[in-house]
Amino acid sequence: MASTPKASAPTEGWIALLGRRDEPTDGVEDYCTFLGQALAQRGVELKKVRVRWREKGRAVALRELWHESAGWRGNWVLLQYTTLGWSGRGFPFLALIVQSVLRLRGAHFAVVLHDGTFSTTPRLRDRIRNEIQMWVVRRLFERAERVVLAAPPEALHWLPSDPTRAVYIPIGANVPEYRGGKMFSEEQEPKTVAVFSVTGGDARSQEVDDILFVMRRVNERIGPVRLEVFGRGTDKARESLQRGLEGSDIELTARGVIPAEEITRTLSAAHVMLCVRGLVTGRRGTAIAGIACGLPVVGYGQPGSDPAIDAAGVRLVPWRDSEELSNELVHVLTDEKLWQELHDKNRLALELYFSWNAVADRYVKLLAANESLR
């Protein structure tokens, strides 16, 4: 693991501009907190400023931003973009208005695109909303002096052919890194599968169905196993999971949202992480948490589409191929040599891509690349 740079007094100030707070946890705010701690070791102070349009209304929030930004001329402002952060109904025009305020104040504008991929949908209103969101993101890209992408450029079809101002920076883990040693143990029973967050857990969602199918298959092939679910949505998913696992040798623990330190302890004590909440990419914070804890990850995805994920201890199968997902999970849980190989790859990928030291170094390089902007 790369050593942490020696702390020094901050000599430069950047602003991380956040929109609406997400509940019950805010991954973007956590991202800025961890990034700020790493940047402080590099002489950069990152100040978090939230545009409270949801609580105070857009007009009041913009007026407050105008007054607060009076001293930001010449400073980097990093607008943290998610659709939810800047819109209540999926039309994030407010982000463009905020960018105009920053331009009038003479700040250097960078945008961090936490959202940058757009899924296809059959409903007309959703397609219209997607097109508007894509238009907004394109305008932000065009107006920004620098752009941070949380996904590889190849995955973003809306990017211009020569996106020279954009850099792919995988997100760091929003949990403390696990620093202890970790070894596979054949004697440690039952084997524990960790699931971090479930979307739509209040009903028999596709994610819940996938978890149940995979865990029953694993149980049939290797015997008693333990399923540990925690994070957003898992409180609501508990009843569906309990009902679906009745009659099996699967021990279930569902704990809901837990503190970051407890997430690290839980992941470090498990054998493998199961990811069915979308594709595993460099912007999937739950999967990155597993990588940061040295935990092999099994999930949906496409090998070769994300260099950071390819470098990590991750086993990917085609989207919604739950049978192959079961096969990979069994393989990792029963093959000590494979488990150790994936664990070792995670430690290296953490150092190269996902540690906050690596993330902060990429930010410093990006924002100091053109001295004529200073």
Secondary structure as a PSIPRED ss2 file (coil, helix, strand):
# PSIPRED VFORMAT (PSIPRED V4.0)

   1 M C   1.000  0.000  0.000
   2 A C   1.000  0.000  0.000
   3 S C   1.000  0.000  0.000
   4 T C   1.000  0.000  0.000
   5 P C   1.000  0.000  0.000
   6 K C   1.000  0.000  0.000
   7 A C   1.000  0.000  0.000
   8 S C   1.000  0.000  0.000
   9 A C   1.000  0.000  0.000
  10 P C   1.000  0.000  0.000
  11 T C   1.000  0.000  0.000
  12 E E   0.000  0.000  1.000
  13 G E   0.000  0.000  1.000
  14 W E   0.000  0.000  1.000
  15 I E   0.000  0.000  1.000
  16 A E   0.000  0.000  1.000
  17 L E   0.000  0.000  1.000
  18 L E   0.000  0.000  1.000
  19 G C   1.000  0.000  0.000
  20 R C   1.000  0.000  0.000
  21 R C   1.000  0.000  0.000
  22 D C   1.000  0.000  0.000
  23 E C   1.000  0.000  0.000
  24 P C   1.000  0.000  0.000
  25 T C   1.000  0.000  0.000
  26 D C   1.000  0.000  0.000
  27 G H   0.000  1.000  0.000
  28 V H   0.000  1.000  0.000
  29 E H   0.000  1.000  0.000
  30 D H   0.000  1.000  0.000
  31 Y H   0.000  1.000  0.000
  32 C H   0.000  1.000  0.000
  33 T H   0.000  1.000  0.000
  34 F H   0.000  1.000  0.000
  35 L H   0.000  1.000  0.000
  36 G H   0.000  1.000  0.000
  37 Q H   0.000  1.000  0.000
  38 A H   0.000  1.000  0.000
  39 L H   0.000  1.000  0.000
  40 A H   0.000  1.000  0.000
  41 Q C   1.000  0.000  0.000
  42 R C   1.000  0.000  0.000
  43 G C   1.000  0.000  0.000
  44 V E   0.000  0.000  1.000
  45 E E   0.000  0.000  1.000
  46 L E   0.000  0.000  1.000
  47 K E   0.000  0.000  1.000
  48 K E   0.000  0.000  1.000
  49 V E   0.000  0.000  1.000
  50 R E   0.000  0.000  1.000
  51 V C   1.000  0.000  0.000
  52 R C   1.000  0.000  0.000
  53 W H   0.000  1.000  0.000
  54 R H   0.000  1.000  0.000
  55 E H   0.000  1.000  0.000
  56 K H   0.000  1.000  0.000
  57 G C   1.000  0.000  0.000
  58 R H   0.000  1.000  0.000
  59 A H   0.000  1.000  0.000
  60 V H   0.000  1.000  0.000
  61 A H   0.000  1.000  0.000
  62 L H   0.000  1.000  0.000
  63 R H   0.000  1.000  0.000
  64 E H   0.000  1.000  0.000
  65 L H   0.000  1.000  0.000
  66 W H   0.000  1.000  0.000
  67 H H   0.000  1.000  0.000
  68 E H   0.000  1.000  0.000
  69 S H   0.000  1.000  0.000
  70 A H   0.000  1.000  0.000
  71 G H   0.000  1.000  0.000
  72 W C   1.000  0.000  0.000
  73 R C   1.000  0.000  0.000
  74 G C   1.000  0.000  0.000
  75 N C   1.000  0.000  0.000
  76 W E   0.000  0.000  1.000
  77 V E   0.000  0.000  1.000
  78 L E   0.000  0.000  1.000
  79 L E   0.000  0.000  1.000
  80 Q E   0.000  0.000  1.000
  81 Y E   0.000  0.000  1.000
  82 T C   1.000  0.000  0.000
  83 T H   0.000  1.000  0.000
  84 L H   0.000  1.000  0.000
  85 G H   0.000  1.000  0.000
  86 W H   0.000  1.000  0.000
  87 S C   1.000  0.000  0.000
  88 G C   1.000  0.000  0.000
  89 R C   1.000  0.000  0.000
  90 G C   1.000  0.000  0.000
  91 F C   1.000  0.000  0.000
  92 P C   1.000  0.000  0.000
  93 F C   1.000  0.000  0.000
  94 L H   0.000  1.000  0.000
  95 A H   0.000  1.000  0.000
  96 L H   0.000  1.000  0.000
  97 I H   0.000  1.000  0.000
  98 V H   0.000  1.000  0.000
  99 Q H   0.000  1.000  0.000
 100 S H   0.000  1.000  0.000
 101 V H   0.000  1.000  0.000
 102 L H   0.000  1.000  0.000
 103 R H   0.000  1.000  0.000
 104 L H   0.000  1.000  0.000
 105 R C   1.000  0.000  0.000
 106 G C   1.000  0.000  0.000
 107 A C   1.000  0.000  0.000
 108 H E   0.000  0.000  1.000
 109 F E   0.000  0.000  1.000
 110 A E   0.000  0.000  1.000
 111 V E   0.000  0.000  1.000
 112 V E   0.000  0.000  1.000
 113 L E   0.000  0.000  1.000
 114 H C   1.000  0.000  0.000
 115 D C   1.000  0.000  0.000
 116 G C   1.000  0.000  0.000
 117 T C   1.000  0.000  0.000
 118 F C   1.000  0.000  0.000
 119 S C   1.000  0.000  0.000
 120 T C   1.000  0.000  0.000
 121 T C   1.000  0.000  0.000
 122 P C   1.000  0.000  0.000
 123 R C   1.000  0.000  0.000
 124 L H   0.000  1.000  0.000
 125 R H   0.000  1.000  0.000
 126 D H   0.000  1.000  0.000
 127 R H   0.000  1.000  0.000
 128 I H   0.000  1.000  0.000
 129 R H   0.000  1.000  0.000
 130 N H   0.000  1.000  0.000
 131 E H   0.000  1.000  0.000
 132 I H   0.000  1.000  0.000
 133 Q H   0.000  1.000  0.000
 134 M H   0.000  1.000  0.000
 135 W H   0.000  1.000  0.000
 136 V H   0.000  1.000  0.000
 137 V H   0.000  1.000  0.000
 138 R H   0.000  1.000  0.000
 139 R H   0.000  1.000  0.000
 140 L H   0.000  1.000  0.000
 141 F H   0.000  1.000  0.000
 142 E H   0.000  1.000  0.000
 143 R H   0.000  1.000  0.000
 144 A C   1.000  0.000  0.000
 145 E C   1.000  0.000  0.000
 146 R E   0.000  0.000  1.000
 147 V E   0.000  0.000  1.000
 148 V E   0.000  0.000  1.000
 149 L E   0.000  0.000  1.000
 150 A C   1.000  0.000  0.000
 151 A C   1.000  0.000  0.000
 152 P C   1.000  0.000  0.000
 153 P H   0.000  1.000  0.000
 154 E H   0.000  1.000  0.000
 155 A H   0.000  1.000  0.000
 156 L C   1.000  0.000  0.000
 157 H C   1.000  0.000  0.000
 158 W C   1.000  0.000  0.000
 159 L C   1.000  0.000  0.000
 160 P C   1.000  0.000  0.000
 161 S C   1.000  0.000  0.000
 162 D C   1.000  0.000  0.000
 163 P C   1.000  0.000  0.000
 164 T C   1.000  0.000  0.000
 165 R C   1.000  0.000  0.000
 166 A E   0.000  0.000  1.000
 167 V E   0.000  0.000  1.000
 168 Y E   0.000  0.000  1.000
 169 I C   1.000  0.000  0.000
 170 P C   1.000  0.000  0.000
 171 I C   1.000  0.000  0.000
 172 G C   1.000  0.000  0.000
 173 A C   1.000  0.000  0.000
 174 N C   1.000  0.000  0.000
 175 V C   1.000  0.000  0.000
 176 P C   1.000  0.000  0.000
 177 E C   1.000  0.000  0.000
 178 Y C   1.000  0.000  0.000
 179 R C   1.000  0.000  0.000
 180 G C   1.000  0.000  0.000
 181 G C   1.000  0.000  0.000
 182 K C   1.000  0.000  0.000
 183 M C   1.000  0.000  0.000
 184 F C   1.000  0.000  0.000
 185 S C   1.000  0.000  0.000
 186 E C   1.000  0.000  0.000
 187 E C   1.000  0.000  0.000
 188 Q C   1.000  0.000  0.000
 189 E C   1.000  0.000  0.000
 190 P C   1.000  0.000  0.000
 191 K E   0.000  0.000  1.000
 192 T E   0.000  0.000  1.000
 193 V E   0.000  0.000  1.000
 194 A E   0.000  0.000  1.000
 195 V E   0.000  0.000  1.000
 196 F E   0.000  0.000  1.000
 197 S C   1.000  0.000  0.000
 198 V C   1.000  0.000  0.000
 199 T C   1.000  0.000  0.000
 200 G C   1.000  0.000  0.000
 201 G C   1.000  0.000  0.000
 202 D C   1.000  0.000  0.000
 203 A C   1.000  0.000  0.000
 204 R C   1.000  0.000  0.000
 205 S C   1.000  0.000  0.000
 206 Q H   0.000  1.000  0.000
 207 E H   0.000  1.000  0.000
 208 V H   0.000  1.000  0.000
 209 D H   0.000  1.000  0.000
 210 D H   0.000  1.000  0.000
 211 I H   0.000  1.000  0.000
 212 L H   0.000  1.000  0.000
 213 F H   0.000  1.000  0.000
 214 V H   0.000  1.000  0.000
 215 M H   0.000  1.000  0.000
 216 R H   0.000  1.000  0.000
 217 R H   0.000  1.000  0.000
 218 V H   0.000  1.000  0.000
 219 N H   0.000  1.000  0.000
 220 E H   0.000  1.000  0.000
 221 R H   0.000  1.000  0.000
 222 I H   0.000  1.000  0.000
 223 G C   1.000  0.000  0.000
 224 P C   1.000  0.000  0.000
 225 V E   0.000  0.000  1.000
 226 R E   0.000  0.000  1.000
 227 L E   0.000  0.000  1.000
 228 E E   0.000  0.000  1.000
 229 V E   0.000  0.000  1.000
 230 F E   0.000  0.000  1.000
 231 G C   1.000  0.000  0.000
 232 R C   1.000  0.000  0.000
 233 G C   1.000  0.000  0.000
 234 T H   0.000  1.000  0.000
 235 D H   0.000  1.000  0.000
 236 K H   0.000  1.000  0.000
 237 A H   0.000  1.000  0.000
 238 R H   0.000  1.000  0.000
 239 E H   0.000  1.000  0.000
 240 S H   0.000  1.000  0.000
 241 L H   0.000  1.000  0.000
 242 Q H   0.000  1.000  0.000
 243 R H   0.000  1.000  0.000
 244 G H   0.000  1.000  0.000
 245 L C   1.000  0.000  0.000
 246 E C   1.000  0.000  0.000
 247 G C   1.000  0.000  0.000
 248 S C   1.000  0.000  0.000
 249 D C   1.000  0.000  0.000
 250 I E   0.000  0.000  1.000
 251 E E   0.000  0.000  1.000
 252 L E   0.000  0.000  1.000
 253 T E   0.000  0.000  1.000
 254 A E   0.000  0.000  1.000
 255 R C   1.000  0.000  0.000
 256 G C   1.000  0.000  0.000
 257 V C   1.000  0.000  0.000
 258 I C   1.000  0.000  0.000
 259 P C   1.000  0.000  0.000
 260 A H   0.000  1.000  0.000
 261 E H   0.000  1.000  0.000
 262 E H   0.000  1.000  0.000
 263 I H   0.000  1.000  0.000
 264 T H   0.000  1.000  0.000
 265 R H   0.000  1.000  0.000
 266 T H   0.000  1.000  0.000
 267 L H   0.000  1.000  0.000
 268 S H   0.000  1.000  0.000
 269 A H   0.000  1.000  0.000
 270 A C   1.000  0.000  0.000
 271 H C   1.000  0.000  0.000
 272 V E   0.000  0.000  1.000
 273 M E   0.000  0.000  1.000
 274 L E   0.000  0.000  1.000
 275 C E   0.000  0.000  1.000
 276 V E   0.000  0.000  1.000
 277 R E   0.000  0.000  1.000
 278 G E   0.000  0.000  1.000
 279 L E   0.000  0.000  1.000
 280 V C   1.000  0.000  0.000
 281 T C   1.000  0.000  0.000
 282 G C   1.000  0.000  0.000
 283 R C   1.000  0.000  0.000
 284 R C   1.000  0.000  0.000
 285 G H   0.000  1.000  0.000
 286 T H   0.000  1.000  0.000
 287 A H   0.000  1.000  0.000
 288 I H   0.000  1.000  0.000
 289 A H   0.000  1.000  0.000
 290 G H   0.000  1.000  0.000
 291 I H   0.000  1.000  0.000
 292 A H   0.000  1.000  0.000
 293 C C   1.000  0.000  0.000
 294 G C   1.000  0.000  0.000
 295 L C   1.000  0.000  0.000
 296 P C   1.000  0.000  0.000
 297 V E   0.000  0.000  1.000
 298 V E   0.000  0.000  1.000
 299 G E   0.000  0.000  1.000
 300 Y E   0.000  0.000  1.000
 301 G C   1.000  0.000  0.000
 302 Q C   1.000  0.000  0.000
 303 P C   1.000  0.000  0.000
 304 G C   1.000  0.000  0.000
 305 S C   1.000  0.000  0.000
 306 D C   1.000  0.000  0.000
 307 P H   0.000  1.000  0.000
 308 A H   0.000  1.000  0.000
 309 I H   0.000  1.000  0.000
 310 D H   0.000  1.000  0.000
 311 A C   1.000  0.000  0.000
 312 A C   1.000  0.000  0.000
 313 G C   1.000  0.000  0.000
 314 V E   0.000  0.000  1.000
 315 R E   0.000  0.000  1.000
 316 L E   0.000  0.000  1.000
 317 V E   0.000  0.000  1.000
 318 P C   1.000  0.000  0.000
 319 W C   1.000  0.000  0.000
 320 R C   1.000  0.000  0.000
 321 D C   1.000  0.000  0.000
 322 S H   0.000  1.000  0.000
 323 E H   0.000  1.000  0.000
 324 E H   0.000  1.000  0.000
 325 L H   0.000  1.000  0.000
 326 S H   0.000  1.000  0.000
 327 N H   0.000  1.000  0.000
 328 E H   0.000  1.000  0.000
 329 L H   0.000  1.000  0.000
 330 V H   0.000  1.000  0.000
 331 H H   0.000  1.000  0.000
 332 V H   0.000  1.000  0.000
 333 L H   0.000  1.000  0.000
 334 T H   0.000  1.000  0.000
 335 D C   1.000  0.000  0.000
 336 E H   0.000  1.000  0.000
 337 K H   0.000  1.000  0.000
 338 L H   0.000  1.000  0.000
 339 W H   0.000  1.000  0.000
 340 Q H   0.000  1.000  0.000
 341 E H   0.000  1.000  0.000
 342 L H   0.000  1.000  0.000
 343 H H   0.000  1.000  0.000
 344 D H   0.000  1.000  0.000
 345 K H   0.000  1.000  0.000
 346 N H   0.000  1.000  0.000
 347 R H   0.000  1.000  0.000
 348 L H   0.000  1.000  0.000
 349 A H   0.000  1.000  0.000
 350 L H   0.000  1.000  0.000
 351 E H   0.000  1.000  0.000
 352 L H   0.000  1.000  0.000
 353 Y H   0.000  1.000  0.000
 354 F H   0.000  1.000  0.000
 355 S C   1.000  0.000  0.000
 356 W H   0.000  1.000  0.000
 357 N H   0.000  1.000  0.000
 358 A H   0.000  1.000  0.000
 359 V H   0.000  1.000  0.000
 360 A H   0.000  1.000  0.000
 361 D H   0.000  1.000  0.000
 362 R H   0.000  1.000  0.000
 363 Y H   0.000  1.000  0.000
 364 V H   0.000  1.000  0.000
 365 K H   0.000  1.000  0.000
 366 L H   0.000  1.000  0.000
 367 L H   0.000  1.000  0.000
 368 A C   1.000  0.000  0.000
 369 A C   1.000  0.000  0.000
 370 N C   1.000  0.000  0.000
 371 E H   0.000  1.000  0.000
 372 S H   0.000  1.000  0.000
 373 L H   0.000  1.000  0.000
 374 R C   1.000  0.000  0.000
